[in-house]
């Protein structure tokens, strides 16, 4: 959350959504002591013929991932 605030000058929105199925599967295999997060680019009209992605948000999330990994290193 600190990295997000530094990079984007606003607080991260923390919400639980149904799209985190993969996190649940990993947690099931790795155990209850593992914290899981999921984040990603902006997707629109998911699972429809009109599904599309925000390219600029892909770049933002890539930069964010790299910054988080550097922070926890």
CHARMM internal coordinates of N, CA and C (Angstrom, degrees):
IC EDIT
DIST 1 N 1 CA 1.4440
DIST 1 CA 1 C 1.5198
ANGL 1 N 1 CA 1 C 110.81
DIST 1 C 2 N 1.3262
ANGL 1 CA 1 C 2 N 116.24
DIHE 1 N 1 CA 1 C 2 N -35.28
DIST 2 N 2 CA 1.4690
ANGL 1 C 2 N 2 CA 119.49
DIHE 1 CA 1 C 2 N 2 CA 178.78
DIST 2 CA 2 C 1.5320
ANGL 2 N 2 CA 2 C 110.82
DIHE 1 C 2 N 2 CA 2 C -64.69
DIST 2 C 3 N 1.3209
ANGL 2 CA 2 C 3 N 116.67
DIHE 2 N 2 CA 2 C 3 N -42.88
DIST 3 N 3 CA 1.4673
ANGL 2 C 3 N 3 CA 120.82
DIHE 2 CA 2 C 3 N 3 CA 179.51
DIST 3 CA 3 C 1.5226
ANGL 3 N 3 CA 3 C 110.00
DIHE 2 C 3 N 3 CA 3 C -62.12
DIST 3 C 4 N 1.3233
ANGL 3 CA 3 C 4 N 116.95
DIHE 3 N 3 CA 3 C 4 N -43.86
DIST 4 N 4 CA 1.4630
ANGL 3 C 4 N 4 CA 121.35
DIHE 3 CA 3 C 4 N 4 CA 179.76
DIST 4 CA 4 C 1.5277
ANGL 4 N 4 CA 4 C 110.16
DIHE 3 C 4 N 4 CA 4 C -59.88
DIST 4 C 5 N 1.3324
ANGL 4 CA 4 C 5 N 116.12
DIHE 4 N 4 CA 4 C 5 N -46.57
DIST 5 N 5 CA 1.4653
ANGL 4 C 5 N 5 CA 120.62
DIHE 4 CA 4 C 5 N 5 CA -179.52
DIST 5 CA 5 C 1.5301
ANGL 5 N 5 CA 5 C 110.68
DIHE 4 C 5 N 5 CA 5 C -60.89
DIST 5 C 6 N 1.3295
ANGL 5 CA 5 C 6 N 117.04
DIHE 5 N 5 CA 5 C 6 N -42.98
DIST 6 N 6 CA 1.4694
ANGL 5 C 6 N 6 CA 120.52
DIHE 5 CA 5 C 6 N 6 CA 178.97
DIST 6 CA 6 C 1.5247
ANGL 6 N 6 CA 6 C 111.90
DIHE 5 C 6 N 6 CA 6 C -63.71
DIST 6 C 7 N 1.3283
ANGL 6 CA 6 C 7 N 116.08
DIHE 6 N 6 CA 6 C 7 N -41.85
DIST 7 N 7 CA 1.4641
ANGL 6 C 7 N 7 CA 119.46
DIHE 6 CA 6 C 7 N 7 CA -175.02
DIST 7 CA 7 C 1.5212
ANGL 7 N 7 CA 7 C 113.39
DIHE 6 C 7 N 7 CA 7 C -76.32
DIST 7 C 8 N 1.3362
ANGL 7 CA 7 C 8 N 116.37
DIHE 7 N 7 CA 7 C 8 N -38.65
DIST 8 N 8 CA 1.4640
ANGL 7 C 8 N 8 CA 119.54
DIHE 7 CA 7 C 8 N 8 CA -170.09
DIST 8 CA 8 C 1.5289
ANGL 8 N 8 CA 8 C 113.55
DIHE 7 C 8 N 8 CA 8 C -114.48
DIST 8 C 9 N 1.3313
ANGL 8 CA 8 C 9 N 116.81
DIHE 8 N 8 CA 8 C 9 N 0.29
DIST 9 N 9 CA 1.4577
ANGL 8 C 9 N 9 CA 123.16
DIHE 8 CA 8 C 9 N 9 CA 177.36
DIST 9 CA 9 C 1.5319
ANGL 9 N 9 CA 9 C 112.70
DIHE 8 C 9 N 9 CA 9 C 55.06
DIST 9 C 10 N 1.3265
ANGL 9 CA 9 C 10 N 115.39
DIHE 9 N 9 CA 9 C 10 N 36.71
DIST 10 N 10 CA 1.4637
ANGL 9 C 10 N 10 CA 121.12
DIHE 9 CA 9 C 10 N 10 CA 173.41
DIST 10 CA 10 C 1.5256
ANGL 10 N 10 CA 10 C 108.11
DIHE 9 C 10 N 10 CA 10 C -158.91
DIST 10 C 11 N 1.3146
ANGL 10 CA 10 C 11 N 115.32
DIHE 10 N 10 CA 10 C 11 N 159.45
DIST 11 N 11 CA 1.4551
ANGL 10 C 11 N 11 CA 119.90
DIHE 10 CA 10 C 11 N 11 CA 179.68
DIST 11 CA 11 C 1.5236
ANGL 11 N 11 CA 11 C 110.65
DIHE 10 C 11 N 11 CA 11 C -72.89
DIST 11 C 12 N 1.3287
ANGL 11 CA 11 C 12 N 114.92
DIHE 11 N 11 CA 11 C 12 N 145.65
DIST 12 N 12 CA 1.4680
ANGL 11 C 12 N 12 CA 120.14
DIHE 11 CA 11 C 12 N 12 CA 174.91
DIST 12 CA 12 C 1.5242
ANGL 12 N 12 CA 12 C 108.52
DIHE 11 C 12 N 12 CA 12 C -70.49
DIST 12 C 13 N 1.3000
ANGL 12 CA 12 C 13 N 116.00
DIHE 12 N 12 CA 12 C 13 N 144.51
DIST 13 N 13 CA 1.4632
ANGL 12 C 13 N 13 CA 121.05
DIHE 12 CA 12 C 13 N 13 CA 175.61
DIST 13 CA 13 C 1.5290
ANGL 13 N 13 CA 13 C 107.37
DIHE 12 C 13 N 13 CA 13 C -89.81
DIST 13 C 14 N 1.3038
ANGL 13 CA 13 C 14 N 116.60
DIHE 13 N 13 CA 13 C 14 N 118.27
DIST 14 N 14 CA 1.4616
ANGL 13 C 14 N 14 CA 121.91
DIHE 13 CA 13 C 14 N 14 CA -178.67
DIST 14 CA 14 C 1.5270
ANGL 14 N 14 CA 14 C 108.04
DIHE 13 C 14 N 14 CA 14 C -102.34
DIST 14 C 15 N 1.3228
ANGL 14 CA 14 C 15 N 116.41
DIHE 14 N 14 CA 14 C 15 N 114.96
DIST 15 N 15 CA 1.4638
ANGL 14 C 15 N 15 CA 121.23
DIHE 14 CA 14 C 15 N 15 CA -179.09
DIST 15 CA 15 C 1.5285
ANGL 15 N 15 CA 15 C 109.46
DIHE 14 C 15 N 15 CA 15 C -140.86
DIST 15 C 16 N 1.3022
ANGL 15 CA 15 C 16 N 114.98
DIHE 15 N 15 CA 15 C 16 N 153.44
DIST 16 N 16 CA 1.4613
ANGL 15 C 16 N 16 CA 120.84
DIHE 15 CA 15 C 16 N 16 CA 173.20
DIST 16 CA 16 C 1.5273
ANGL 16 N 16 CA 16 C 107.43
DIHE 15 C 16 N 16 CA 16 C -99.91
DIST 16 C 17 N 1.3271
ANGL 16 CA 16 C 17 N 116.25
DIHE 16 N 16 CA 16 C 17 N 127.88
DIST 17 N 17 CA 1.4556
ANGL 16 C 17 N 17 CA 120.45
DIHE 16 CA 16 C 17 N 17 CA 179.49
DIST 17 CA 17 C 1.5211
ANGL 17 N 17 CA 17 C 109.28
DIHE 16 C 17 N 17 CA 17 C -132.68
DIST 17 C 18 N 1.2946
ANGL 17 CA 17 C 18 N 116.29
DIHE 17 N 17 CA 17 C 18 N 163.90
DIST 18 N 18 CA 1.4606
ANGL 17 C 18 N 18 CA 120.11
DIHE 17 CA 17 C 18 N 18 CA -177.85
DIST 18 CA 18 C 1.5260
ANGL 18 N 18 CA 18 C 113.34
DIHE 17 C 18 N 18 CA 18 C -75.67
DIST 18 C 19 N 1.3198
ANGL 18 CA 18 C 19 N 117.83
DIHE 18 N 18 CA 18 C 19 N -10.73
DIST 19 N 19 CA 1.4657
ANGL 18 C 19 N 19 CA 121.29
DIHE 18 CA 18 C 19 N 19 CA -174.83
DIST 19 CA 19 C 1.5297
ANGL 19 N 19 CA 19 C 113.14
DIHE 18 C 19 N 19 CA 19 C -78.72
DIST 19 C 20 N 1.3208
ANGL 19 CA 19 C 20 N 118.30
DIHE 19 N 19 CA 19 C 20 N 0.35
DIST 20 N 20 CA 1.4566
ANGL 19 C 20 N 20 CA 120.87
DIHE 19 CA 19 C 20 N 20 CA -178.60
DIST 20 CA 20 C 1.5215
ANGL 20 N 20 CA 20 C 113.42
DIHE 19 C 20 N 20 CA 20 C -92.02
DIST 20 C 21 N 1.3054
ANGL 20 CA 20 C 21 N 117.71
DIHE 20 N 20 CA 20 C 21 N 32.50
DIST 21 N 21 CA 1.4630
ANGL 20 C 21 N 21 CA 121.83
DIHE 20 CA 20 C 21 N 21 CA -176.54
DIST 21 CA 21 C 1.5143
ANGL 21 N 21 CA 21 C 111.62
DIHE 20 C 21 N 21 CA 21 C -54.84
DIST 21 C 22 N 1.3145
ANGL 21 CA 21 C 22 N 118.27
DIHE 21 N 21 CA 21 C 22 N -42.27
DIST 22 N 22 CA 1.4598
ANGL 21 C 22 N 22 CA 121.29
DIHE 21 CA 21 C 22 N 22 CA -177.85
DIST 22 CA 22 C 1.5197
ANGL 22 N 22 CA 22 C 110.94
DIHE 21 C 22 N 22 CA 22 C -61.05
DIST 22 C 23 N 1.3307
ANGL 22 CA 22 C 23 N 118.04
DIHE 22 N 22 CA 22 C 23 N -39.36
DIST 23 N 23 CA 1.4681
ANGL 22 C 23 N 23 CA 120.47
DIHE 22 CA 22 C 23 N 23 CA 178.08
DIST 23 CA 23 C 1.5232
ANGL 23 N 23 CA 23 C 109.94
DIHE 22 C 23 N 23 CA 23 C -59.89
DIST 23 C 24 N 1.3099
ANGL 23 CA 23 C 24 N 117.40
DIHE 23 N 23 CA 23 C 24 N -42.30
DIST 24 N 24 CA 1.4585
ANGL 23 C 24 N 24 CA 120.61
DIHE 23 CA 23 C 24 N 24 CA 178.61
DIST 24 CA 24 C 1.5133
ANGL 24 N 24 CA 24 C 112.27
DIHE 23 C 24 N 24 CA 24 C -61.86
DIST 24 C 25 N 1.3110
ANGL 24 CA 24 C 25 N 116.84
DIHE 24 N 24 CA 24 C 25 N -38.47
DIST 25 N 25 CA 1.4629
ANGL 24 C 25 N 25 CA 120.35
DIHE 24 CA 24 C 25 N 25 CA 178.78
DIST 25 CA 25 C 1.5226
ANGL 25 N 25 CA 25 C 111.55
DIHE 24 C 25 N 25 CA 25 C -67.46
DIST 25 C 26 N 1.3223
ANGL 25 CA 25 C 26 N 116.99
DIHE 25 N 25 CA 25 C 26 N -42.57
DIST 26 N 26 CA 1.4644
ANGL 25 C 26 N 26 CA 120.40
DIHE 25 CA 25 C 26 N 26 CA 176.83
DIST 26 CA 26 C 1.5249
ANGL 26 N 26 CA 26 C 110.74
DIHE 25 C 26 N 26 CA 26 C -63.40
DIST 26 C 27 N 1.3242
ANGL 26 CA 26 C 27 N 116.89
DIHE 26 N 26 CA 26 C 27 N -44.90
DIST 27 N 27 CA 1.4593
ANGL 26 C 27 N 27 CA 120.94
DIHE 26 CA 26 C 27 N 27 CA -178.71
DIST 27 CA 27 C 1.5224
ANGL 27 N 27 CA 27 C 110.50
DIHE 26 C 27 N 27 CA 27 C -61.95
DIST 27 C 28 N 1.3182
ANGL 27 CA 27 C 28 N 116.66
DIHE 27 N 27 CA 27 C 28 N -38.01
DIST 28 N 28 CA 1.4551
ANGL 27 C 28 N 28 CA 121.13
DIHE 27 CA 27 C 28 N 28 CA 177.97
DIST 28 CA 28 C 1.5331
ANGL 28 N 28 CA 28 C 110.92
DIHE 27 C 28 N 28 CA 28 C -59.50
DIST 28 C 29 N 1.3261
ANGL 28 CA 28 C 29 N 116.36
DIHE 28 N 28 CA 28 C 29 N -39.65
DIST 29 N 29 CA 1.4657
ANGL 28 C 29 N 29 CA 120.95
DIHE 28 CA 28 C 29 N 29 CA -178.90
DIST 29 CA 29 C 1.5257
ANGL 29 N 29 CA 29 C 112.99
DIHE 28 C 29 N 29 CA 29 C -80.99
DIST 29 C 30 N 1.3503
ANGL 29 CA 29 C 30 N 117.11
DIHE 29 N 29 CA 29 C 30 N -33.76
DIST 30 N 30 CA 1.4644
ANGL 29 C 30 N 30 CA 121.33
DIHE 29 CA 29 C 30 N 30 CA -173.80
DIST 30 CA 30 C 1.5181
ANGL 30 N 30 CA 30 C 113.48
DIHE 29 C 30 N 30 CA 30 C -91.40
DIST 30 C 31 N 1.3059
ANGL 30 CA 30 C 31 N 117.83
DIHE 30 N 30 CA 30 C 31 N -19.67
DIST 31 N 31 CA 1.4572
ANGL 30 C 31 N 31 CA 121.32
DIHE 30 CA 30 C 31 N 31 CA 177.98
DIST 31 CA 31 C 1.5062
ANGL 31 N 31 CA 31 C 113.68
DIHE 30 C 31 N 31 CA 31 C 107.15
DIST 31 C 32 N 1.3066
ANGL 31 CA 31 C 32 N 114.49
DIHE 31 N 31 CA 31 C 32 N 166.63
DIST 32 N 32 CA 1.4696
ANGL 31 C 32 N 32 CA 121.75
DIHE 31 CA 31 C 32 N 32 CA -174.97
DIST 32 CA 32 C 1.5258
ANGL 32 N 32 CA 32 C 113.81
DIHE 31 C 32 N 32 CA 32 C -71.16
DIST 32 C 33 N 1.3262
ANGL 32 CA 32 C 33 N 118.26
DIHE 32 N 32 CA 32 C 33 N -17.55
DIST 33 N 33 CA 1.4643
ANGL 32 C 33 N 33 CA 120.67
DIHE 32 CA 32 C 33 N 33 CA -177.24
DIST 33 CA 33 C 1.5278
ANGL 33 N 33 CA 33 C 113.38
DIHE 32 C 33 N 33 CA 33 C -81.36
DIST 33 C 34 N 1.2991
ANGL 33 CA 33 C 34 N 117.49
DIHE 33 N 33 CA 33 C 34 N 3.72
DIST 34 N 34 CA 1.4624
ANGL 33 C 34 N 34 CA 121.73
DIHE 33 CA 33 C 34 N 34 CA -177.65
DIST 34 CA 34 C 1.5272
ANGL 34 N 34 CA 34 C 109.26
DIHE 33 C 34 N 34 CA 34 C -100.84
DIST 34 C 35 N 1.3265
ANGL 34 CA 34 C 35 N 115.98
DIHE 34 N 34 CA 34 C 35 N 127.21
DIST 35 N 35 CA 1.4628
ANGL 34 C 35 N 35 CA 120.49
DIHE 34 CA 34 C 35 N 35 CA 174.38
DIST 35 CA 35 C 1.5182
ANGL 35 N 35 CA 35 C 108.63
DIHE 34 C 35 N 35 CA 35 C -84.57
DIST 35 C 36 N 1.3049
ANGL 35 CA 35 C 36 N 117.06
DIHE 35 N 35 CA 35 C 36 N 138.78
DIST 36 N 36 CA 1.4628
ANGL 35 C 36 N 36 CA 121.78
DIHE 35 CA 35 C 36 N 36 CA -178.36
DIST 36 CA 36 C 1.5260
ANGL 36 N 36 CA 36 C 109.54
DIHE 35 C 36 N 36 CA 36 C -123.50
DIST 36 C 37 N 1.3158
ANGL 36 CA 36 C 37 N 115.19
DIHE 36 N 36 CA 36 C 37 N 138.94
DIST 37 N 37 CA 1.4599
ANGL 36 C 37 N 37 CA 120.87
DIHE 36 CA 36 C 37 N 37 CA 171.90
DIST 37 CA 37 C 1.5172
ANGL 37 N 37 CA 37 C 108.14
DIHE 36 C 37 N 37 CA 37 C -134.06
DIST 37 C 38 N 1.2929
ANGL 37 CA 37 C 38 N 114.80
DIHE 37 N 37 CA 37 C 38 N 156.13
DIST 38 N 38 CA 1.4587
ANGL 37 C 38 N 38 CA 120.93
DIHE 37 CA 37 C 38 N 38 CA 176.62
DIST 38 CA 38 C 1.5190
ANGL 38 N 38 CA 38 C 107.33
DIHE 37 C 38 N 38 CA 38 C -138.48
DIST 38 C 39 N 1.2976
ANGL 38 CA 38 C 39 N 116.53
DIHE 38 N 38 CA 38 C 39 N 134.06
DIST 39 N 39 CA 1.4594
ANGL 38 C 39 N 39 CA 120.32
DIHE 38 CA 38 C 39 N 39 CA 175.24
DIST 39 CA 39 C 1.5110
ANGL 39 N 39 CA 39 C 107.62
DIHE 38 C 39 N 39 CA 39 C -148.60
DIST 39 C 40 N 1.3025
ANGL 39 CA 39 C 40 N 115.57
DIHE 39 N 39 CA 39 C 40 N 160.92
DIST 40 N 40 CA 1.4544
ANGL 39 C 40 N 40 CA 118.04
DIHE 39 CA 39 C 40 N 40 CA -179.62
DIST 40 CA 40 C 1.5052
ANGL 40 N 40 CA 40 C 112.18
DIHE 39 C 40 N 40 CA 40 C -174.86
DIST 40 C 41 N 1.3066
ANGL 40 CA 40 C 41 N 115.33
DIHE 40 N 40 CA 40 C 41 N -177.16
DIST 41 N 41 CA 1.4596
ANGL 40 C 41 N 41 CA 121.48
DIHE 40 CA 40 C 41 N 41 CA -178.18
DIST 41 CA 41 C 1.5219
ANGL 41 N 41 CA 41 C 111.12
DIHE 40 C 41 N 41 CA 41 C -72.86
DIST 41 C 42 N 1.3075
ANGL 41 CA 41 C 42 N 114.99
DIHE 41 N 41 CA 41 C 42 N 169.33
DIST 42 N 42 CA 1.4641
ANGL 41 C 42 N 42 CA 121.36
DIHE 41 CA 41 C 42 N 42 CA 177.25
DIST 42 CA 42 C 1.5227
ANGL 42 N 42 CA 42 C 109.82
DIHE 41 C 42 N 42 CA 42 C -75.73
DIST 42 C 43 N 1.3194
ANGL 42 CA 42 C 43 N 115.15
DIHE 42 N 42 CA 42 C 43 N 123.12
DIST 43 N 43 CA 1.4637
ANGL 42 C 43 N 43 CA 122.69
DIHE 42 CA 42 C 43 N 43 CA 177.79
DIST 43 CA 43 C 1.5171
ANGL 43 N 43 CA 43 C 108.62
DIHE 42 C 43 N 43 CA 43 C -115.68
DIST 43 C 44 N 1.2956
ANGL 43 CA 43 C 44 N 116.00
DIHE 43 N 43 CA 43 C 44 N 145.28
DIST 44 N 44 CA 1.4653
ANGL 43 C 44 N 44 CA 121.01
DIHE 43 CA 43 C 44 N 44 CA -177.69
DIST 44 CA 44 C 1.5246
ANGL 44 N 44 CA 44 C 110.36
DIHE 43 C 44 N 44 CA 44 C -130.65
DIST 44 C 45 N 1.3170
ANGL 44 CA 44 C 45 N 115.27
DIHE 44 N 44 CA 44 C 45 N 145.46
DIST 45 N 45 CA 1.4735
ANGL 44 C 45 N 45 CA 122.19
DIHE 44 CA 44 C 45 N 45 CA 177.88
DIST 45 CA 45 C 1.5275
ANGL 45 N 45 CA 45 C 111.61
DIHE 44 C 45 N 45 CA 45 C 51.10
DIST 45 C 46 N 1.3444
ANGL 45 CA 45 C 46 N 114.53
DIHE 45 N 45 CA 45 C 46 N 44.39
DIST 46 N 46 CA 1.4637
ANGL 45 C 46 N 46 CA 120.97
DIHE 45 CA 45 C 46 N 46 CA -176.14
DIST 46 CA 46 C 1.5247
ANGL 46 N 46 CA 46 C 110.97
DIHE 45 C 46 N 46 CA 46 C -61.36
DIST 46 C 47 N 1.3223
ANGL 46 CA 46 C 47 N 115.47
DIHE 46 N 46 CA 46 C 47 N 141.52
DIST 47 N 47 CA 1.4693
ANGL 46 C 47 N 47 CA 124.69
DIHE 46 CA 46 C 47 N 47 CA 179.67
DIST 47 CA 47 C 1.5239
ANGL 47 N 47 CA 47 C 112.71
DIHE 46 C 47 N 47 CA 47 C 63.37
DIST 47 C 48 N 1.3263
ANGL 47 CA 47 C 48 N 116.14
DIHE 47 N 47 CA 47 C 48 N 28.96
DIST 48 N 48 CA 1.4641
ANGL 47 C 48 N 48 CA 120.93
DIHE 47 CA 47 C 48 N 48 CA 173.33
DIST 48 CA 48 C 1.5238
ANGL 48 N 48 CA 48 C 107.57
DIHE 47 C 48 N 48 CA 48 C -128.57
DIST 48 C 49 N 1.3098
ANGL 48 CA 48 C 49 N 117.51
DIHE 48 N 48 CA 48 C 49 N 166.88
DIST 49 N 49 CA 1.4752
ANGL 48 C 49 N 49 CA 119.48
DIHE 48 CA 48 C 49 N 49 CA 176.11
DIST 49 CA 49 C 1.5354
ANGL 49 N 49 CA 49 C 112.72
DIHE 48 C 49 N 49 CA 49 C -62.04
DIST 49 C 50 N 1.3334
ANGL 49 CA 49 C 50 N 117.28
DIHE 49 N 49 CA 49 C 50 N -18.16
DIST 50 N 50 CA 1.4610
ANGL 49 C 50 N 50 CA 121.35
DIHE 49 CA 49 C 50 N 50 CA -179.10
DIST 50 CA 50 C 1.5305
ANGL 50 N 50 CA 50 C 112.95
DIHE 49 C 50 N 50 CA 50 C -95.39
DIST 50 C 51 N 1.3343
ANGL 50 CA 50 C 51 N 117.57
DIHE 50 N 50 CA 50 C 51 N 11.30
DIST 51 N 51 CA 1.4632
ANGL 50 C 51 N 51 CA 120.51
DIHE 50 CA 50 C 51 N 51 CA -178.04
DIST 51 CA 51 C 1.5267
ANGL 51 N 51 CA 51 C 110.24
DIHE 50 C 51 N 51 CA 51 C -56.86
DIST 51 C 52 N 1.3432
ANGL 51 CA 51 C 52 N 115.13
DIHE 51 N 51 CA 51 C 52 N 134.09
DIST 52 N 52 CA 1.4634
ANGL 51 C 52 N 52 CA 119.89
DIHE 51 CA 51 C 52 N 52 CA 176.67
DIST 52 CA 52 C 1.5211
ANGL 52 N 52 CA 52 C 109.73
DIHE 51 C 52 N 52 CA 52 C -153.13
DIST 52 C 53 N 1.3277
ANGL 52 CA 52 C 53 N 114.97
DIHE 52 N 52 CA 52 C 53 N 166.45
DIST 53 N 53 CA 1.4617
ANGL 52 C 53 N 53 CA 122.25
DIHE 52 CA 52 C 53 N 53 CA -173.85
DIST 53 CA 53 C 1.5237
ANGL 53 N 53 CA 53 C 109.43
DIHE 52 C 53 N 53 CA 53 C -128.56
DIST 53 C 54 N 1.3084
ANGL 53 CA 53 C 54 N 115.00
DIHE 53 N 53 CA 53 C 54 N 150.55
DIST 54 N 54 CA 1.4596
ANGL 53 C 54 N 54 CA 121.14
DIHE 53 CA 53 C 54 N 54 CA 174.91
DIST 54 CA 54 C 1.5335
ANGL 54 N 54 CA 54 C 108.26
DIHE 53 C 54 N 54 CA 54 C -85.73
DIST 54 C 55 N 1.3111
ANGL 54 CA 54 C 55 N 116.63
DIHE 54 N 54 CA 54 C 55 N 111.59
DIST 55 N 55 CA 1.4674
ANGL 54 C 55 N 55 CA 120.92
DIHE 54 CA 54 C 55 N 55 CA -178.96
DIST 55 CA 55 C 1.5269
ANGL 55 N 55 CA 55 C 110.89
DIHE 54 C 55 N 55 CA 55 C -61.82
DIST 55 C 56 N 1.3233
ANGL 55 CA 55 C 56 N 117.72
DIHE 55 N 55 CA 55 C 56 N -39.87
DIST 56 N 56 CA 1.4654
ANGL 55 C 56 N 56 CA 119.18
DIHE 55 CA 55 C 56 N 56 CA 179.98
DIST 56 CA 56 C 1.5267
ANGL 56 N 56 CA 56 C 111.12
DIHE 55 C 56 N 56 CA 56 C -64.39
DIST 56 C 57 N 1.3267
ANGL 56 CA 56 C 57 N 117.98
DIHE 56 N 56 CA 56 C 57 N -31.83
DIST 57 N 57 CA 1.4645
ANGL 56 C 57 N 57 CA 119.44
DIHE 56 CA 56 C 57 N 57 CA 178.66
DIST 57 CA 57 C 1.5288
ANGL 57 N 57 CA 57 C 111.17
DIHE 56 C 57 N 57 CA 57 C -74.06
DIST 57 C 58 N 1.3327
ANGL 57 CA 57 C 58 N 117.99
DIHE 57 N 57 CA 57 C 58 N -26.26
DIST 58 N 58 CA 1.4706
ANGL 57 C 58 N 58 CA 120.32
DIHE 57 CA 57 C 58 N 58 CA 173.77
DIST 58 CA 58 C 1.5241
ANGL 58 N 58 CA 58 C 109.17
DIHE 57 C 58 N 58 CA 58 C -62.54
DIST 58 C 59 N 1.3096
ANGL 58 CA 58 C 59 N 116.86
DIHE 58 N 58 CA 58 C 59 N -44.88
DIST 59 N 59 CA 1.4739
ANGL 58 C 59 N 59 CA 121.89
DIHE 58 CA 58 C 59 N 59 CA 178.91
DIST 59 CA 59 C 1.5227
ANGL 59 N 59 CA 59 C 110.75
DIHE 58 C 59 N 59 CA 59 C -62.15
DIST 59 C 60 N 1.3292
ANGL 59 CA 59 C 60 N 117.09
DIHE 59 N 59 CA 59 C 60 N -45.15
DIST 60 N 60 CA 1.4671
ANGL 59 C 60 N 60 CA 120.56
DIHE 59 CA 59 C 60 N 60 CA 179.20
DIST 60 CA 60 C 1.5230
ANGL 60 N 60 CA 60 C 111.34
DIHE 59 C 60 N 60 CA 60 C -60.31
DIST 60 C 61 N 1.3253
ANGL 60 CA 60 C 61 N 117.13
DIHE 60 N 60 CA 60 C 61 N -43.72
DIST 61 N 61 CA 1.4612
ANGL 60 C 61 N 61 CA 120.30
DIHE 60 CA 60 C 61 N 61 CA -178.11
DIST 61 CA 61 C 1.5260
ANGL 61 N 61 CA 61 C 111.63
DIHE 60 C 61 N 61 CA 61 C -70.26
DIST 61 C 62 N 1.3216
ANGL 61 CA 61 C 62 N 117.60
DIHE 61 N 61 CA 61 C 62 N -33.85
DIST 62 N 62 CA 1.4665
ANGL 61 C 62 N 62 CA 120.97
DIHE 61 CA 61 C 62 N 62 CA 175.59
DIST 62 CA 62 C 1.5304
ANGL 62 N 62 CA 62 C 110.01
DIHE 61 C 62 N 62 CA 62 C -63.49
DIST 62 C 63 N 1.3210
ANGL 62 CA 62 C 63 N 115.94
DIHE 62 N 62 CA 62 C 63 N -47.76
DIST 63 N 63 CA 1.4648
ANGL 62 C 63 N 63 CA 120.37
DIHE 62 CA 62 C 63 N 63 CA 178.88
DIST 63 CA 63 C 1.5255
ANGL 63 N 63 CA 63 C 110.64
DIHE 62 C 63 N 63 CA 63 C -62.21
DIST 63 C 64 N 1.3242
ANGL 63 CA 63 C 64 N 116.74
DIHE 63 N 63 CA 63 C 64 N -39.17
DIST 64 N 64 CA 1.4545
ANGL 63 C 64 N 64 CA 121.20
DIHE 63 CA 63 C 64 N 64 CA 178.83
DIST 64 CA 64 C 1.5319
ANGL 64 N 64 CA 64 C 110.86
DIHE 63 C 64 N 64 CA 64 C -64.95
DIST 64 C 65 N 1.3207
ANGL 64 CA 64 C 65 N 117.18
DIHE 64 N 64 CA 64 C 65 N -45.37
DIST 65 N 65 CA 1.4612
ANGL 64 C 65 N 65 CA 121.15
DIHE 64 CA 64 C 65 N 65 CA 178.45
DIST 65 CA 65 C 1.5263
ANGL 65 N 65 CA 65 C 110.44
DIHE 64 C 65 N 65 CA 65 C -57.57
DIST 65 C 66 N 1.3159
ANGL 65 CA 65 C 66 N 117.36
DIHE 65 N 65 CA 65 C 66 N -46.90
DIST 66 N 66 CA 1.4675
ANGL 65 C 66 N 66 CA 120.22
DIHE 65 CA 65 C 66 N 66 CA 179.77
DIST 66 CA 66 C 1.5287
ANGL 66 N 66 CA 66 C 111.47
DIHE 65 C 66 N 66 CA 66 C -61.19
DIST 66 C 67 N 1.3276
ANGL 66 CA 66 C 67 N 117.14
DIHE 66 N 66 CA 66 C 67 N -40.99
DIST 67 N 67 CA 1.4541
ANGL 66 C 67 N 67 CA 120.82
DIHE 66 CA 66 C 67 N 67 CA 179.80
DIST 67 CA 67 C 1.5289
ANGL 67 N 67 CA 67 C 111.36
DIHE 66 C 67 N 67 CA 67 C -66.44
DIST 67 C 68 N 1.3164
ANGL 67 CA 67 C 68 N 117.74
DIHE 67 N 67 CA 67 C 68 N -40.90
DIST 68 N 68 CA 1.4693
ANGL 67 C 68 N 68 CA 121.07
DIHE 67 CA 67 C 68 N 68 CA 178.42
DIST 68 CA 68 C 1.5303
ANGL 68 N 68 CA 68 C 110.32
DIHE 67 C 68 N 68 CA 68 C -64.31
DIST 68 C 69 N 1.3041
ANGL 68 CA 68 C 69 N 116.32
DIHE 68 N 68 CA 68 C 69 N -43.91
DIST 69 N 69 CA 1.4728
ANGL 68 C 69 N 69 CA 119.15
DIHE 68 CA 68 C 69 N 69 CA 179.87
DIST 69 CA 69 C 1.5253
ANGL 69 N 69 CA 69 C 111.33
DIHE 68 C 69 N 69 CA 69 C -62.69
DIST 69 C 70 N 1.3142
ANGL 69 CA 69 C 70 N 117.07
DIHE 69 N 69 CA 69 C 70 N -39.06
DIST 70 N 70 CA 1.4702
ANGL 69 C 70 N 70 CA 120.24
DIHE 69 CA 69 C 70 N 70 CA 176.70
DIST 70 CA 70 C 1.5288
ANGL 70 N 70 CA 70 C 110.88
DIHE 69 C 70 N 70 CA 70 C -63.91
DIST 70 C 71 N 1.3140
ANGL 70 CA 70 C 71 N 116.49
DIHE 70 N 70 CA 70 C 71 N -38.12
DIST 71 N 71 CA 1.4651
ANGL 70 C 71 N 71 CA 121.87
DIHE 70 CA 70 C 71 N 71 CA -178.31
DIST 71 CA 71 C 1.5330
ANGL 71 N 71 CA 71 C 111.82
DIHE 70 C 71 N 71 CA 71 C -67.79
DIST 71 C 72 N 1.3196
ANGL 71 CA 71 C 72 N 118.04
DIHE 71 N 71 CA 71 C 72 N -37.23
DIST 72 N 72 CA 1.4661
ANGL 71 C 72 N 72 CA 119.91
DIHE 71 CA 71 C 72 N 72 CA -176.11
DIST 72 CA 72 C 1.5171
ANGL 72 N 72 CA 72 C 112.72
DIHE 71 C 72 N 72 CA 72 C -91.76
DIST 72 C 73 N 1.3111
ANGL 72 CA 72 C 73 N 116.78
DIHE 72 N 72 CA 72 C 73 N -3.35
DIST 73 N 73 CA 1.4615
ANGL 72 C 73 N 73 CA 122.39
DIHE 72 CA 72 C 73 N 73 CA -178.36
DIST 73 CA 73 C 1.5031
ANGL 73 N 73 CA 73 C 112.68
DIHE 72 C 73 N 73 CA 73 C -59.48
END
COOR INIT
IC SEED 1 N 1 CA 1 C
IC BUILD
